[in-house]
Amino acid sequence: VCLAQSSIRGKVVDADTQLPLEGAAIFFPLSRTGAATNAQGEFDLPVPPGEQQIRVSFVGYATQTFGIDEVKNLTISLLPQTNLEELVIQAIRNEGAPIAQT
């Protein structure tokens, strides 16, 4: 049984350095609402009715999902994610053309 909770507070930090992550996304999947953390990595959000999960993400870090009842006044440590794929960009230029054609 999940008790109704009016708001969620927390802080998002880098798991390795413990430095705050400004601009980390805090997102409620059902209502598709959320916000970003402030300069200190902190957030304080009202919980939309019916929400049972909160998702925390930041570019270059692994996304984490928590149950609403798990989050009260929490420090969330995001792990850096470095599995980047190779990107190859090619262009074809016709002889004498000043720009690439495709």
C-alpha positions as protocol buffer text, in pm:
chain_id: "A"
residue {
  index: 1
  type: VAL
  ca { x: 0 y: 0 z: 0 }
}
residue {
  index: 2
  type: CYS
  ca { x: 142 y: 334 z: -107 }
}
residue {
  index: 3
  type: LEU
  ca { x: 62 y: 628 z: 116 }
}
residue {
  index: 4
  type: ALA
  ca { x: -26 y: 958 z: -47 }
}
residue {
  index: 5
  type: GLN
  ca { x: 266 y: 1197 z: -45 }
}
residue {
  index: 6
  type: SER
  ca { x: 237 y: 1564 z: -130 }
}
residue {
  index: 7
  type: SER
  ca { x: 593 y: 1625 z: -247 }
}
residue {
  index: 8
  type: ILE
  ca { x: 930 y: 1464 z: -303 }
}
residue {
  index: 9
  type: ARG
  ca { x: 1263 y: 1622 z: -211 }
}
residue {
  index: 10
  type: GLY
  ca { x: 1609 y: 1509 z: -296 }
}
residue {
  index: 11
  type: LYS
  ca { x: 1949 y: 1579 z: -440 }
}
residue {
  index: 12
  type: VAL
  ca { x: 2115 y: 1427 z: -747 }
}
residue {
  index: 13
  type: VAL
  ca { x: 2493 y: 1380 z: -742 }
}
residue {
  index: 14
  type: ASP
  ca { x: 2766 y: 1212 z: -946 }
}
residue {
  index: 15
  type: ALA
  ca { x: 2830 y: 869 z: -789 }
}
residue {
  index: 16
  type: ASP
  ca { x: 3209 y: 902 z: -825 }
}
residue {
  index: 17
  type: THR
  ca { x: 3273 y: 1262 z: -723 }
}
residue {
  index: 18
  type: GLN
  ca { x: 2961 y: 1332 z: -512 }
}
residue {
  index: 19
  type: LEU
  ca { x: 2934 y: 1668 z: -692 }
}
residue {
  index: 20
  type: PRO
  ca { x: 2578 y: 1793 z: -758 }
}
residue {
  index: 21
  type: LEU
  ca { x: 2431 y: 1746 z: -1106 }
}
residue {
  index: 22
  type: GLU
  ca { x: 2260 y: 2069 z: -1212 }
}
residue {
  index: 23
  type: GLY
  ca { x: 1987 y: 2012 z: -1471 }
}
residue {
  index: 24
  type: ALA
  ca { x: 1924 y: 1642 z: -1399 }
}
residue {
  index: 25
  type: ALA
  ca { x: 1572 y: 1546 z: -1512 }
}
residue {
  index: 26
  type: ILE
  ca { x: 1319 y: 1435 z: -1250 }
}
residue {
  index: 27
  type: PHE
  ca { x: 1025 y: 1277 z: -1431 }
}
residue {
  index: 28
  type: PHE
  ca { x: 689 y: 1120 z: -1338 }
}
residue {
  index: 29
  type: PRO
  ca { x: 615 y: 856 z: -1609 }
}
residue {
  index: 30
  type: LEU
  ca { x: 233 y: 841 z: -1581 }
}
residue {
  index: 31
  type: SER
  ca { x: 159 y: 1212 z: -1585 }
}
residue {
  index: 32
  type: ARG
  ca { x: 461 y: 1289 z: -1806 }
}
residue {
  index: 33
  type: THR
  ca { x: 553 y: 1583 z: -1587 }
}
residue {
  index: 34
  type: GLY
  ca { x: 874 y: 1673 z: -1413 }
}
residue {
  index: 35
  type: ALA
  ca { x: 1145 y: 1930 z: -1363 }
}
residue {
  index: 36
  type: ALA
  ca { x: 1521 y: 1974 z: -1351 }
}
residue {
  index: 37
  type: THR
  ca { x: 1751 y: 1999 z: -1050 }
}
residue {
  index: 38
  type: ASN
  ca { x: 1885 y: 2339 z: -944 }
}
residue {
  index: 39
  type: ALA
  ca { x: 2251 y: 2447 z: -926 }
}
residue {
  index: 40
  type: GLN
  ca { x: 2299 y: 2247 z: -605 }
}
residue {
  index: 41
  type: GLY
  ca { x: 2146 y: 1934 z: -766 }
}
residue {
  index: 42
  type: GLU
  ca { x: 1834 y: 1965 z: -549 }
}
residue {
  index: 43
  type: PHE
  ca { x: 1468 y: 1918 z: -635 }
}
residue {
  index: 44
  type: ASP
  ca { x: 1136 y: 1955 z: -453 }
}
residue {
  index: 45
  type: LEU
  ca { x: 835 y: 1847 z: -660 }
}
residue {
  index: 46
  type: PRO
  ca { x: 466 y: 1793 z: -591 }
}
residue {
  index: 47
  type: VAL
  ca { x: 360 y: 1435 z: -665 }
}
residue {
  index: 48
  type: PRO
  ca { x: 83 y: 1413 z: -927 }
}
residue {
  index: 49
  type: PRO
  ca { x: -216 y: 1196 z: -830 }
}
residue {
  index: 50
  type: GLY
  ca { x: -175 y: 828 z: -914 }
}
residue {
  index: 51
  type: GLU
  ca { x: 202 y: 838 z: -960 }
}
residue {
  index: 52
  type: GLN
  ca { x: 393 y: 544 z: -817 }
}
residue {
  index: 53
  type: GLN
  ca { x: 736 y: 598 z: -973 }
}
residue {
  index: 54
  type: ILE
  ca { x: 989 y: 871 z: -1033 }
}
residue {
  index: 55
  type: ARG
  ca { x: 1263 y: 855 z: -1297 }
}
residue {
  index: 56
  type: VAL
  ca { x: 1595 y: 1041 z: -1267 }
}
residue {
  index: 57
  type: SER
  ca { x: 1823 y: 1095 z: -1567 }
}
residue {
  index: 58
  type: PHE
  ca { x: 2113 y: 1307 z: -1684 }
}
residue {
  index: 59
  type: VAL
  ca { x: 2308 y: 1305 z: -2012 }
}
residue {
  index: 60
  type: GLY
  ca { x: 2606 y: 1070 z: -1984 }
}
residue {
  index: 61
  type: TYR
  ca { x: 2467 y: 889 z: -1678 }
}
residue {
  index: 62
  type: ALA
  ca { x: 2260 y: 573 z: -1628 }
}
residue {
  index: 63
  type: THR
  ca { x: 1888 y: 649 z: -1570 }
}
residue {
  index: 64
  type: GLN
  ca { x: 1740 y: 529 z: -1239 }
}
residue {
  index: 65
  type: THR
  ca { x: 1376 y: 463 z: -1146 }
}
residue {
  index: 66
  type: PHE
  ca { x: 1243 y: 464 z: -789 }
}
residue {
  index: 67
  type: GLY
  ca { x: 910 y: 389 z: -627 }
}
residue {
  index: 68
  type: ILE
  ca { x: 746 y: 700 z: -479 }
}
residue {
  index: 69
  type: ASP
  ca { x: 747 y: 539 z: -135 }
}
residue {
  index: 70
  type: GLU
  ca { x: 1129 y: 497 z: -158 }
}
residue {
  index: 71
  type: VAL
  ca { x: 1191 y: 869 z: -209 }
}
residue {
  index: 72
  type: LYS
  ca { x: 1146 y: 1106 z: 83 }
}
residue {
  index: 73
  type: ASN
  ca { x: 1455 y: 1319 z: 138 }
}
residue {
  index: 74
  type: LEU
  ca { x: 1704 y: 1127 z: -67 }
}
residue {
  index: 75
  type: THR
  ca { x: 2044 y: 1172 z: -225 }
}
residue {
  index: 76
  type: ILE
  ca { x: 2044 y: 998 z: -562 }
}
residue {
  index: 77
  type: SER
  ca { x: 2386 y: 896 z: -698 }
}
residue {
  index: 78
  type: LEU
  ca { x: 2393 y: 854 z: -1077 }
}
residue {
  index: 79
  type: LEU
  ca { x: 2663 y: 638 z: -1231 }
}
residue {
  index: 80
  type: PRO
  ca { x: 2848 y: 767 z: -1539 }
}
residue {
  index: 81
  type: GLN
  ca { x: 2759 y: 568 z: -1850 }
}
residue {
  index: 82
  type: THR
  ca { x: 3026 y: 553 z: -2118 }
}
residue {
  index: 83
  type: ASN
  ca { x: 2898 y: 300 z: -2371 }
}
residue {
  index: 84
  type: LEU
  ca { x: 2909 y: 521 z: -2678 }
}
residue {
  index: 85
  type: GLU
  ca { x: 2868 y: 376 z: -3027 }
}
residue {
  index: 86
  type: GLU
  ca { x: 3081 y: 471 z: -3324 }
}
residue {
  index: 87
  type: LEU
  ca { x: 2929 y: 726 z: -3561 }
}
residue {
  index: 88
  type: VAL
  ca { x: 3057 y: 745 z: -3919 }
}
residue {
  index: 89
  type: ILE
  ca { x: 2968 y: 1043 z: -4140 }
}
residue {
  index: 90
  type: GLN
  ca { x: 3029 y: 1019 z: -4513 }
}
residue {
  index: 91
  type: ALA
  ca { x: 2967 y: 1255 z: -4802 }
}
residue {
  index: 92
  type: ILE
  ca { x: 2980 y: 1210 z: -5178 }
}
residue {
  index: 93
  type: ARG
  ca { x: 3101 y: 1497 z: -5393 }
}
residue {
  index: 94
  type: ASN
  ca { x: 3067 y: 1501 z: -5769 }
}
residue {
  index: 95
  type: GLU
  ca { x: 3380 y: 1609 z: -5946 }
}
residue {
  index: 96
  type: GLY
  ca { x: 3390 y: 1987 z: -5977 }
}
residue {
  index: 97
  type: ALA
  ca { x: 3095 y: 2043 z: -5742 }
}
residue {
  index: 98
  type: PRO
  ca { x: 3163 y: 2298 z: -5466 }
}
residue {
  index: 99
  type: ILE
  ca { x: 2948 y: 2111 z: -5209 }
}
residue {
  index: 100
  type: ALA
  ca { x: 2871 y: 1752 z: -5115 }
}
residue {
  index: 101
  type: GLN
  ca { x: 2571 y: 1602 z: -5297 }
}
residue {
  index: 102
  type: THR
  ca { x: 2463 y: 1342 z: -5039 }
}
